[in-house]
Amino acid sequence: MKSVCSIEKSEVEKSQRRQFLQRSAYTATALWGNFALGGCGGGGSDGSGGFNGASLLPASGNVNINGGGGENPAPSSAESPERGNSLPASVNNSTLADPPQPSGQGVKNDSPSPSETSPIVQSFVPTAEAPGGLIVITGTKFDSTAIISFGGVRATRISVDSATQISVTVPALAVSGPIGVETAGGTGKSAAPFAVLSAPAPASGYRLAWHDEFDGTSLNLRNWRAHTATRYEAVQTADAVDVSNSILTITTYTDPSTGKHHTGFLDTNIGSGYKFTFGYIEARLRFVGRSGQWSEFWLQSNRNKAYTPPNPAAGAEIDIIEHRAFDDKQSDVRNLHSSAVHWNGYRADRLFLESGVRPLPAEESFSEWHTAGLLWTPDRYRFFLDGVQFWEATDGISQSEEFIRLTTEVKDKSRAGEIPPGGYGPRGADTNAVTQVDWVRVWQLPPTT
């Protein structure tokens, strides 16, 4: 990737002067077509002087060289739009009509139309980012004149890496919406919107530190480790994990040939994975649970061990949200959730706090999307569902690095009830248990100076 460079004010002014001259030539051709002289106006290769209309669109509003536009709307809220494909179909947004042709003397214009020269935006990764983050745009017909905008707000730090790739820093005042690319050939716009990430209310004043939007067609193995072991009564396998349409899916199923249950167990506890101390972490997720199975979004520390005296500061297990369809009495609890904190290892002298089961608001279901969050500070944990705090704890506070886990587990006649007699069916069956995650994001306070 080429180095990112800022667009200087002088370059913006040159671009605007070029636009004015090109548009003036367009107008002159339209008004004086019958008097056009061969070779005038810098026209086509036939010396007709014809103008093909493929010019930069006029600049709108003021240009803020330090990031963002002048008179632009305020940034959008933290709520992201409903997610679609991570590789949106390209769309040609050029609305320029073919320019009027000079009449008489058999003059013709062989220059390509704007639709043939306009840039095309095919995809961008990631599909959501905070201002200051780097986005990679792929497409066609990119060139050195490219101007990039986020919801109409121009970026000032871009690198045209090739005719098919642009790297760009999200401007400070970016707005959620389509990504636009303007070149001398025309204008292209993404079919899907780009989401500008703003800190959610519990993390006011924090900044984005890490996130995975699950773009692409497979799990990002630099972020996540897929366990391959047997835990309780399920085989953990990467085959139970799928990434598509910007959604991570963990499926629990039963192999009909062996009767073994399979599921997914992911964490960021790898060399390139993410670990952090203090901050606000949130995931958007939904569940279709089955008896004997439960799913969880949680934090864990490699130092959560027994100490004398107990030392939760060394590390803890922090269960942000745990979901079951049934409990140990085989009662239906599919629209309930719980949280917990565990420390001092997992022996008989382990210590823990539990929130107790909490219901969703009436008429809501965990088969629909919800956000689960944790605000972790040096003196307490605060637990949130859909931005509303429902529990807090001031004991068992970890002061150590924690890694992220997204897991599903299976155990018969335990806390999630009994495994169905026929298991969960082959992969893809309606009887599978399914957990889906739209994204995971971590926000932290900026360092003090």
C-alpha positions as CSV (number, residue, x, y, z in Angstrom):
1,M,0.0,0.0,0.0
2,K,1.3,3.4,-0.9
3,S,1.9,5.9,1.9
4,V,-1.2,8.0,2.9
5,C,-0.8,11.6,2.0
6,S,-2.9,14.7,2.8
7,I,-4.5,16.8,0.1
8,E,-3.1,20.2,0.4
9,K,-5.3,23.3,0.0
10,S,-3.5,24.4,-3.1
11,E,-4.4,21.0,-4.7
12,V,-8.0,21.6,-3.9
13,E,-8.0,25.0,-5.4
14,K,-6.3,23.7,-8.6
15,S,-9.0,21.0,-8.8
16,Q,-11.8,23.6,-8.5
17,R,-10.2,25.8,-11.2
18,R,-9.9,22.8,-13.4
19,Q,-13.6,22.0,-12.8
20,F,-14.5,25.6,-13.7
21,L,-12.6,25.5,-17.0
22,Q,-13.9,22.1,-18.0
23,R,-17.5,23.1,-17.3
24,S,-17.0,26.4,-19.1
25,A,-15.8,24.5,-22.1
26,Y,-18.9,22.2,-21.9
27,T,-21.2,25.3,-21.9
28,A,-19.4,27.0,-24.7
29,T,-19.7,23.8,-26.9
30,A,-23.4,23.6,-26.2
31,L,-24.1,27.3,-27.0
32,W,-21.8,27.7,-29.9
33,G,-21.9,24.2,-31.4
34,N,-22.6,25.5,-35.0
35,F,-19.6,27.7,-34.9
36,A,-17.1,25.2,-33.4
37,L,-13.8,25.3,-35.1
38,G,-11.8,22.1,-35.8
39,G,-8.9,21.8,-33.3
40,C,-10.4,24.3,-30.8
41,G,-11.4,23.5,-27.2
42,G,-8.9,20.6,-26.6
43,G,-11.3,18.1,-28.0
44,G,-11.2,14.6,-29.3
45,S,-8.6,12.8,-31.3
46,D,-10.4,13.7,-34.6
47,G,-9.6,17.4,-33.9
48,S,-13.4,18.2,-33.8
49,G,-13.1,20.2,-30.5
50,G,-15.9,18.1,-29.1
51,F,-16.1,17.8,-25.3
52,N,-17.1,14.5,-23.7
53,G,-18.6,15.9,-20.5
54,A,-16.5,13.7,-18.2
55,S,-15.5,16.3,-15.7
56,L,-15.2,16.4,-11.9
57,L,-18.4,17.4,-10.2
58,P,-18.3,20.8,-8.6
59,A,-17.2,21.0,-5.0
60,S,-20.0,21.3,-2.5
61,G,-19.6,23.3,0.8
62,N,-16.4,24.3,2.3
63,V,-13.3,22.0,2.4
64,N,-11.8,21.4,5.8
65,I,-8.2,20.4,5.2
66,N,-7.9,19.0,8.7
67,G,-10.6,16.3,8.1
68,G,-14.3,16.6,7.1
69,G,-16.4,19.2,5.4
70,G,-17.5,22.6,6.4
71,E,-21.3,22.8,6.4
72,N,-22.0,19.1,6.8
73,P,-24.5,17.4,9.0
74,A,-23.4,16.1,12.4
75,P,-22.1,12.6,12.7
76,S,-24.7,9.9,13.0
77,S,-25.5,8.0,16.2
78,A,-23.8,4.8,17.3
79,E,-26.6,2.6,16.1
80,S,-25.5,1.0,12.9
81,P,-27.9,0.2,10.0
82,E,-29.2,-3.3,9.4
83,R,-26.2,-5.2,8.0
84,G,-26.0,-6.4,4.4
85,N,-23.4,-8.1,2.3
86,S,-19.8,-7.0,3.1
87,L,-19.1,-6.9,-0.6
88,P,-21.9,-4.7,-2.0
89,A,-22.7,-4.8,-5.6
90,S,-21.2,-1.9,-7.6
91,V,-23.3,1.0,-8.7
92,N,-22.6,3.7,-11.2
93,N,-23.9,6.9,-9.8
94,S,-23.1,9.2,-12.7
95,T,-26.1,11.1,-13.9
96,L,-24.4,13.1,-16.6
97,A,-26.2,12.8,-20.0
98,D,-24.2,12.7,-23.2
99,P,-23.2,16.2,-24.1
100,P,-24.7,18.0,-27.1
101,Q,-22.7,17.4,-30.3
102,P,-21.6,20.1,-32.6
103,S,-23.8,20.2,-35.7
104,G,-22.8,20.6,-39.4
105,Q,-19.6,19.6,-41.2
106,G,-20.1,15.9,-40.3
107,V,-18.4,16.4,-36.9
108,K,-18.6,13.3,-34.6
109,N,-17.4,12.6,-31.0
110,D,-15.6,9.4,-30.4
111,S,-14.8,10.2,-26.7
112,P,-16.2,7.6,-24.2
113,S,-19.4,8.5,-22.3
114,P,-19.3,9.2,-18.5
115,S,-20.8,5.7,-17.9
116,E,-17.7,4.2,-19.6
117,T,-15.2,6.2,-17.6
118,S,-16.8,6.7,-14.3
119,P,-15.3,4.9,-11.3
120,I,-17.1,1.9,-9.9
121,V,-17.1,1.1,-6.1
122,Q,-17.3,-2.7,-5.7
123,S,-16.6,-3.1,-1.9
124,F,-15.0,-1.6,1.1
125,V,-13.4,-3.1,4.2
126,P,-14.2,-2.7,7.0
127,T,-17.9,-1.9,6.6
128,A,-17.9,0.2,9.8
129,E,-15.1,2.3,11.4
130,A,-14.5,5.2,13.6
131,P,-13.1,8.5,12.3
132,G,-9.4,8.2,12.0
133,G,-9.6,4.6,10.9
134,L,-8.3,3.3,7.6
135,I,-10.7,1.9,4.9
136,V,-9.7,0.0,1.8
137,I,-12.0,0.6,-1.2
138,T,-11.9,-1.8,-4.2
139,G,-13.4,-1.2,-7.6
140,T,-12.3,0.0,-11.1
141,K,-11.3,3.1,-13.0
142,F,-9.7,4.8,-10.0
143,D,-7.0,7.4,-10.8
144,S,-4.9,10.1,-9.2
145,T,-7.8,12.7,-9.4
146,A,-9.9,10.6,-7.0
147,I,-11.9,12.4,-4.3
148,I,-13.5,10.2,-1.6
149,S,-16.5,11.2,0.5
150,F,-18.3,9.5,3.4
151,G,-21.9,10.4,3.4
152,G,-21.0,13.6,1.4
153,V,-18.1,14.5,3.7
154,R,-14.8,14.6,1.8
155,A,-11.7,12.8,3.1
156,T,-8.4,14.6,3.2
157,R,-6.0,11.7,3.6
158,I,-6.2,9.2,0.7
159,S,-3.8,7.0,-1.3
160,V,-4.7,5.7,-4.8
161,D,-2.9,2.4,-4.5
162,S,-3.9,1.3,-8.0
163,A,-6.7,1.6,-10.6
164,T,-8.6,-0.9,-8.5
165,Q,-7.8,0.1,-4.9
166,I,-7.9,3.2,-2.7
167,S,-6.8,3.5,0.9
168,V,-8.5,6.3,2.8
169,T,-8.7,7.6,6.4
170,V,-12.2,8.2,7.7
171,P,-12.5,12.0,8.2
172,A,-13.3,13.5,11.6
173,L,-16.8,14.6,10.5
174,A,-17.7,11.6,8.4
175,V,-21.4,10.7,8.2
176,S,-22.9,7.2,7.8
177,G,-24.0,6.7,4.2
178,P,-22.7,5.6,0.8
179,I,-19.0,6.0,0.0
180,G,-18.5,8.2,-3.1
181,V,-15.6,8.3,-5.5
182,E,-15.2,11.2,-7.9
183,T,-12.6,11.2,-10.7
184,A,-12.1,13.2,-13.9
185,G,-14.2,10.4,-15.5
186,G,-17.3,10.8,-13.4
187,T,-18.8,9.7,-10.1
188,G,-19.3,6.3,-8.5
189,K,-21.1,5.4,-5.3
190,S,-21.3,2.3,-3.1
191,A,-24.5,0.4,-3.1
192,A,-24.3,-0.3,0.7
193,P,-23.8,2.4,3.3
194,F,-20.6,2.7,5.4
195,A,-21.3,3.0,9.1
196,V,-19.4,5.6,11.1
197,L,-18.8,4.2,14.6
198,S,-19.5,6.7,17.4
199,A,-18.9,5.7,21.0
200,P,-22.2,4.4,22.6
201,A,-23.6,6.2,25.6
202,P,-21.9,4.0,28.3
203,A,-18.6,4.8,26.7
204,S,-19.0,8.5,26.3
205,G,-15.5,10.1,25.8
206,Y,-13.9,6.7,24.9
207,R,-12.4,5.9,21.5
208,L,-12.6,2.8,19.4
209,A,-9.6,0.5,20.2
210,W,-10.5,-2.8,18.4
211,H,-13.4,-4.3,16.5
212,D,-14.4,-7.1,14.2
213,E,-17.3,-6.5,11.8
214,F,-17.0,-10.1,10.4
215,D,-16.5,-8.8,6.9
216,G,-15.4,-11.2,4.2
217,T,-16.3,-14.8,3.7
218,S,-14.3,-16.5,6.5
219,L,-13.3,-16.1,10.1
220,N,-10.3,-13.7,10.5
221,L,-7.7,-16.0,12.0
222,R,-5.5,-13.1,13.0
223,N,-8.3,-12.1,15.4
224,W,-9.8,-15.4,16.5
225,R,-8.8,-18.9,17.5
226,A,-11.3,-21.7,16.7
227,H,-10.8,-24.4,19.3
228,T,-10.5,-28.1,18.3
229,A,-11.2,-30.2,21.4
230,T,-13.9,-32.0,23.2
231,R,-15.6,-30.0,26.0
232,Y,-18.4,-31.5,28.0
233,E,-20.5,-33.4,25.4
234,A,-19.6,-31.5,22.2
235,V,-16.6,-31.5,19.8
236,Q,-15.4,-28.0,19.2
237,T,-14.7,-27.5,15.5
238,A,-14.1,-24.7,13.0
239,D,-16.6,-26.5,10.8
240,A,-19.3,-25.2,13.1
241,V,-18.3,-21.5,12.4
242,D,-19.4,-19.6,9.3
243,V,-18.9,-16.0,8.3
244,S,-21.0,-14.5,5.5
245,N,-23.1,-11.4,4.9
246,S,-21.1,-9.6,7.7
247,I,-22.5,-12.1,10.2
248,L,-20.6,-14.7,12.3
249,T,-22.7,-17.9,12.9
250,I,-21.9,-20.6,15.4
251,T,-24.0,-23.7,14.7
252,T,-24.5,-26.6,17.1
253,Y,-25.4,-29.9,15.3
254,T,-25.2,-33.6,15.6
255,D,-23.3,-35.9,13.2
256,P,-25.9,-38.6,12.3
257,S,-23.2,-41.2,11.5
258,T,-21.5,-41.0,14.9
259,G,-24.1,-39.3,17.2
260,K,-21.5,-36.8,18.3
261,H,-22.5,-33.2,18.9
262,H,-20.4,-30.4,17.3
263,T,-20.2,-26.7,18.1
264,G,-18.0,-23.7,17.9
265,F,-15.7,-22.1,20.6
266,L,-13.8,-19.0,19.7
267,D,-11.5,-16.6,21.5
268,T,-8.8,-14.0,20.8
269,N,-6.2,-15.7,23.0
270,I,-3.6,-16.0,20.2
271,G,-0.4,-14.1,19.4
272,S,-2.1,-11.7,17.0
273,G,-5.4,-11.7,19.0
274,Y,-6.7,-8.9,21.1
275,K,-6.4,-8.5,24.9
276,F,-7.2,-5.4,26.9
277,T,-7.5,-4.0,30.4
278,F,-10.4,-1.7,31.2
279,G,-12.8,-0.3,28.6
280,Y,-16.3,-0.8,27.2
281,I,-16.9,-3.9,25.1
282,E,-20.1,-4.6,23.2
283,A,-21.5,-7.2,20.8
284,R,-24.6,-7.3,18.7
285,L,-26.0,-10.8,18.8
286,R,-29.0,-13.1,18.7
287,F,-29.8,-16.7,19.7
288,V,-31.9,-19.7,18.6
289,G,-31.2,-22.0,21.6
290,R,-32.1,-25.7,22.2
291,S,-32.3,-27.8,25.3
292,G,-28.9,-29.0,26.7
293,Q,-27.0,-26.2,25.0
294,W,-26.0,-22.6,26.0
295,S,-24.1,-19.7,24.4
296,E,-22.0,-17.0,25.9
297,F,-20.2,-13.7,25.2
298,W,-17.5,-13.3,27.9
299,L,-13.9,-12.3,28.9
300,Q,-11.3,-14.6,30.3
301,S,-7.8,-14.2,31.7
302,N,-4.9,-16.7,31.6
303,R,-4.2,-15.7,35.2
304,N,-7.6,-16.6,36.7
305,K,-6.1,-19.1,39.2
306,A,-6.3,-19.9,42.8
307,Y,-4.3,-17.6,45.0
308,T,-3.7,-17.4,48.8
309,P,-5.2,-15.0,49.6
310,P,-7.6,-14.7,46.7
311,N,-6.4,-12.2,44.1
312,P,-9.1,-11.2,41.5
313,A,-6.8,-8.4,40.3
314,A,-4.7,-11.1,38.7
315,G,-7.5,-12.0,36.4
316,A,-11.2,-13.1,36.3
317,E,-13.9,-14.7,34.2
318,I,-16.4,-12.0,33.2
319,D,-19.6,-13.3,31.7
320,I,-21.1,-10.4,29.8
321,I,-24.2,-12.4,28.7
322,E,-25.1,-16.0,28.9
323,H,-28.2,-17.4,27.1
324,R,-30.0,-20.7,27.6
325,A,-33.3,-22.0,26.1
326,F,-34.0,-24.2,29.1
327,D,-32.7,-24.4,32.7
328,D,-31.9,-27.3,34.9
329,K,-35.6,-27.8,35.7
330,Q,-36.4,-27.9,32.0
331,S,-38.2,-24.6,32.3
332,D,-38.4,-22.4,29.2
333,V,-35.9,-19.5,29.8
334,R,-35.2,-18.5,26.1
335,N,-36.1,-14.9,26.7
336,L,-34.0,-14.6,29.9
337,H,-30.3,-13.8,30.3
338,S,-27.7,-13.7,33.0
339,S,-24.2,-12.4,33.8
340,A,-21.5,-13.4,36.3
341,V,-18.0,-12.8,37.6
342,H,-15.7,-15.7,38.6
343,W,-12.3,-15.5,40.2
344,N,-9.8,-17.5,42.2
345,G,-9.8,-20.4,39.7
346,Y,-12.3,-23.2,39.4
347,R,-11.7,-25.4,42.4
348,A,-14.0,-25.8,45.4
349,D,-12.7,-22.5,46.9
350,R,-13.5,-20.5,43.8
351,L,-15.4,-17.2,44.2
352,F,-18.2,-15.7,42.1
353,L,-21.0,-13.2,41.8
354,E,-24.1,-13.7,39.7
355,S,-26.7,-11.3,38.4
356,G,-29.5,-13.8,38.5
357,V,-31.7,-14.3,35.4
358,R,-33.1,-11.2,33.9
359,P,-36.0,-11.0,31.4
360,L,-36.2,-9.1,28.2
361,P,-38.9,-6.4,27.9
362,A,-42.4,-7.8,27.1
363,E,-42.9,-8.8,23.4
364,E,-39.1,-9.0,22.8
365,S,-37.1,-12.1,21.9
366,F,-33.5,-13.2,21.8
367,S,-34.2,-14.5,18.2
368,E,-34.0,-10.8,17.4
369,W,-30.9,-8.6,17.5
370,H,-29.7,-7.2,20.9
371,T,-26.5,-5.5,22.1
372,A,-24.8,-6.8,25.2
373,G,-22.1,-4.6,26.8
374,L,-19.7,-4.3,29.7
375,L,-18.1,-1.2,31.1
376,W,-15.0,-2.3,33.0
377,T,-13.2,0.3,35.2
378,P,-10.6,-0.2,38.0
379,D,-13.4,-0.2,40.6
380,R,-16.4,-1.9,39.1
381,Y,-18.2,-3.7,36.3
382,R,-21.4,-2.3,34.8
383,F,-23.5,-4.7,32.6
384,F,-25.7,-3.4,29.8
385,L,-28.4,-4.8,27.5
386,D,-29.4,-2.6,24.6
387,G,-27.7,0.4,26.2
388,V,-29.5,0.0,29.5
389,Q,-27.6,-1.0,32.7
390,F,-29.1,-4.0,34.5
391,W,-26.4,-5.0,37.0
392,E,-23.1,-3.9,38.5
393,A,-20.4,-5.5,40.6
394,T,-17.7,-4.0,42.8
395,D,-16.0,-7.3,43.8
396,G,-13.8,-9.6,41.7
397,I,-12.4,-6.7,39.7
398,S,-9.7,-7.8,37.3
399,Q,-6.7,-5.5,36.8
400,S,-5.2,-7.8,34.3
401,E,-5.4,-8.3,30.5
402,E,-8.5,-10.2,29.4
403,F,-9.3,-11.8,26.1
404,I,-12.6,-12.2,24.3
405,R,-14.7,-15.4,23.9
406,L,-17.7,-16.3,21.8
407,T,-18.8,-19.8,22.7
408,T,-21.5,-22.5,22.6
409,E,-21.4,-25.5,24.9
410,V,-23.4,-28.7,25.3
411,K,-24.0,-30.8,28.5
412,D,-26.8,-33.2,29.3
413,K,-28.9,-32.9,32.4
414,S,-27.1,-29.8,33.6
415,R,-27.8,-26.1,33.8
416,A,-29.3,-26.0,30.3
417,G,-31.6,-29.0,30.7
418,E,-31.5,-32.3,28.7
419,I,-30.0,-32.9,25.3
420,P,-32.9,-33.8,22.9
421,P,-33.1,-37.6,22.3
422,G,-32.2,-37.2,18.6
423,G,-29.6,-34.5,19.2
424,Y,-29.6,-31.3,17.2
425,G,-29.8,-32.8,13.7
426,P,-27.3,-32.6,10.9
427,R,-25.7,-29.3,10.1
428,G,-28.3,-27.1,8.3
429,A,-31.3,-28.7,9.9
430,D,-34.1,-26.7,11.5
431,T,-33.2,-28.3,14.9
432,N,-29.7,-26.8,15.0
433,A,-28.9,-24.4,17.8
434,V,-27.6,-21.1,16.3
435,T,-25.8,-18.1,17.7
436,Q,-25.2,-15.2,15.4
437,V,-22.9,-12.1,16.1
438,D,-23.0,-9.0,13.9
439,W,-20.0,-7.4,15.4
440,V,-17.7,-7.1,18.5
441,R,-16.3,-3.6,19.5
442,V,-14.0,-2.4,22.2
443,W,-13.8,1.3,23.3
444,Q,-11.2,2.7,25.7
445,L,-10.3,6.0,27.3
446,P,-7.7,7.9,25.4
447,P,-4.3,8.0,27.1
448,T,-3.7,11.0,29.4
449,T,-1.0,13.4,28.5
